[in-house]
Amino acid sequence: MNTSSDRVRVAIDGPSGAGKSTVAKRVAEAIGADYIDTGAMYRAVALKLLRDGVDPASDIDGLVDLLSHTDINFTQGNVMLDGEDVTSMIRSPDVTAMASRCSAFAPVREKLVGLQRKMGDAKSVVMDGRDIGTNVFPDAEYKFYLTASTEERARRRYAEMTEAGGVADYREVLDAIKKRDYDDAHRSLNPLQRADYAILIDTDGMGIEEVITKILSYMGNTD
């Protein structure tokens, strides 16, 4: 186990479509840390809820019981749910919808934040999300807040969807991002906000390589 003197925790927060996941993965590779996909953790809980037939809105006791014997970890980039590799299973539309619902419940957030902190205590990690620097690791060694205009983020998301062969409408994508921004900023539990001392990086007009280089330069990794 890493000691507190040699492990590094990097928090990368920001709104939807800011490029957090791609940047976080690359930064983790550059500094030799583990990338923790917090969104995948919520998806893993959603998968288990669907499998067990538990509706968190109507069965809070069932939700708490399910979480009490749930373990989520990452092995070589794969998402492990109770020892099972569920990487490919957590990307279905049903899981996506349930992940959005269950993330609003305090027991789910408390469980996953506990797991995330445990990972960060044990090893160097890079985590991206919406409350990493404010809630999960308020004492992280490095904090960054990535953002971009809503129009730029919508263009990026639209491009991702169309390049993957999907059918998308730019206006619908833009409206969805605006709604997500509002919901994230106004939720009662750990709303999206820039953490104290987090370095703000506006990625408008910046390529991924530029953003990564900028972050690494702040961390003193310029090779």
Secondary structure, DSSP 4 states (H G I P E B T S, - for coil): ---TTT--EEEEE--TTSSHHHHHHHHHHHHT-EEEEHHHHHHHHHHHHHHHT--TTT-HHHHHHHHHT--EEEETTEEEETTEE-TTGGGSHHHHHHHHHHTTSHHHHHHHHHHHHHHHHHS-EEEEESSIIIII-TT-SEEEEEE--HHHHHHHHHHHHHHTT----HHHHHHHHHHHHHHHHH-SSS---PPTTPEEEE-TT--HHHHHHHHHHHTT---
